Amino acid sequence: MNQPLASGRFQRFTNAAMAACLGVMAVAVFINVVLRYGFGSGIAASEELSRLLFVWMVFLGATAAYPAGEHMAFTSLVGLLQKRPGAMLAMTVVIRLLVILACGLLAWGAWQQVVVGMESHSVVLGYSAALLPLPALLCAAAIAVMALIELVKREPLDLGHGAEVE
């Protein structure tokens, strides 16, 4: 399946952002370990920075995994419907609507946490605590938009493992 140019850019951007998060986390934690065990000191900001970057990296990964069809899916029932196009189409619509609903619920909860976090700040670095739930909100919005686009375009479900939908 050929990916559109925008999808390729999105994938490269998310991969680069995840690699940057992982690289900064690895360096920060390594330096902190060396300082603590080697010199009896450490960088307090290292833990906060690593936690923040880890949260962002996880949600970037979740967002990047959706268009690649790499989220966990239970395809046994849908696979049985492959020979019935009408049932397959109906199941595809139901699944995409459920994905959009789940994203809406996640976005709503994340937004509530963002609002709560705007009033508080991290202890060491002083960044707004709203930065921790913000990637969940952005991830939910991005996946919902992708699912909506797939729904409108009537794209078939990707059953994975080389399974083809007719």
C-alpha positions in Angstrom: 0.0 0.0 0.0 1.5 3.3 -1.0 1.6 5.9 1.7 0.7 9.5 0.8 3.5 12.0 1.0 2.0 13.7 4.1 1.9 10.3 5.8 5.6 9.7 5.1 6.5 13.1 6.5 4.4 12.5 9.5 6.1 9.2 10.1 9.6 10.7 9.7 8.7 13.6 12.0 7.3 11.3 14.8 10.3 8.9 14.4 12.7 11.8 14.7 10.8 13.3 17.7 10.8 9.9 19.5 14.5 9.4 18.8 15.3 12.9 20.1 13.3 12.2 23.3 15.0 8.9 23.8 18.4 10.3 23.1 18.0 13.2 25.6 16.6 10.8 28.2 19.5 8.4 27.8 22.1 11.1 28.1 20.4 12.8 31.0 20.0 9.6 33.0 23.5 8.3 32.1 25.1 11.6 33.3 22.9 11.5 36.4 24.0 7.9 37.2 27.6 8.7 36.7 27.4 11.8 38.9 25.5 10.0 41.7 27.7 6.9 41.9 30.9 8.4 40.9 30.8 11.8 42.6 28.0 11.6 45.2 26.0 14.3 43.5 23.4 14.5 40.7 21.3 16.7 38.6 17.8 17.0 40.1 16.3 18.2 36.8 17.4 14.9 35.1 14.5 12.9 36.6 11.8 15.5 35.8 13.1 16.0 32.3 13.3 12.2 31.7 9.7 11.7 33.0 8.4 14.5 30.8 10.2 13.2 27.7 9.1 9.6 28.4 5.4 10.7 28.4 5.8 12.6 25.2 7.7 9.7 23.6 5.0 7.2 24.5 2.2 9.3 23.0 4.2 10.2 19.9 4.7 6.5 19.4 1.0 5.7 19.9 0.2 8.4 17.3 2.7 7.0 14.8 1.6 3.5 15.4 -2.0 4.2 14.3 -1.5 4.8 10.6 1.0 2.0 10.4 -1.7 -0.4 11.7 0.5 -1.4 14.7 -2.0 -0.9 17.5 -3.3 -4.0 19.2 -6.3 -5.4 17.4 -8.5 -8.4 17.8 -9.1 -9.4 14.2 -10.5 -12.9 14.5 -14.2 -11.9 14.3 -13.5 -9.3 11.5 -11.4 -11.9 9.7 -14.4 -14.2 9.5 -16.4 -11.5 7.8 -14.0 -11.1 4.9 -16.2 -13.1 2.5 -19.3 -10.9 3.4 -18.5 -7.4 2.0 -21.7 -5.8 3.5 -20.9 -7.2 7.0 -17.3 -6.2 6.6 -18.2 -2.6 5.7 -20.6 -2.4 8.6 -18.0 -3.7 11.0 -15.4 -1.3 9.6 -17.7 1.6 10.3 -18.5 0.4 13.8 -14.8 -0.1 14.6 -13.8 3.3 13.3 -16.7 5.0 15.3 -15.6 3.2 18.4 -12.0 4.4 17.9 -13.3 8.0 17.5 -15.4 7.6 20.6 -12.5 6.2 22.6 -10.3 9.1 21.4 -13.0 11.6 22.4 -13.1 10.1 25.9 -9.3 10.1 26.2 -9.1 13.7 24.9 -11.8 14.9 27.3 -10.0 13.3 30.3 -6.6 14.7 29.1 -8.1 18.1 28.6 -9.4 18.1 32.2 -5.9 17.2 33.4 -4.3 19.9 31.2 -6.6 22.5 32.8 -5.8 21.3 36.3 -2.1 21.3 35.5 -2.1 24.9 34.3 -2.1 26.1 37.9 0.8 24.0 39.1 4.4 23.7 38.1 7.1 21.1 38.3 9.3 21.4 41.4 12.7 21.6 39.9 12.4 22.7 36.3 9.3 24.9 36.8 7.5 23.8 33.7 3.7 23.8 33.7 2.3 20.5 34.9 -0.1 20.8 31.9 2.8 19.5 29.7 2.4 16.0 31.1 -1.2 15.3 30.0 -0.9 17.4 26.9 0.5 14.7 24.7 -2.4 12.4 25.5 -4.8 15.1 24.3 -2.8 15.7 21.1 -2.5 11.9 20.5 -6.2 11.4 20.9 -7.0 14.3 18.6 -4.6 13.0 15.9 -5.8 9.4 16.0 -9.5 10.6 15.9 -8.8 12.7 12.8 -7.0 9.8 11.1 -9.8 7.4 12.0 -12.4 10.0 10.7 -10.4 10.3 7.4 -10.3 6.6 7.0 -14.1 6.4 7.7 -14.9 9.1 5.1 -12.6 7.5 2.5 -14.1 4.1 3.3 -10.6 2.6 3.7 -10.7 -1.2 4.4 -9.5 -2.4 7.8 -5.9 -3.5 8.0 -6.1 -6.9 9.6 -2.3 -7.2 9.8 -0.1 -10.3 9.5 -0.5 -10.3 5.7 -4.3 -10.7 5.8 -6.0 -9.0 3.0 -9.5 -7.7 3.0 -11.3 -8.3 -0.3 
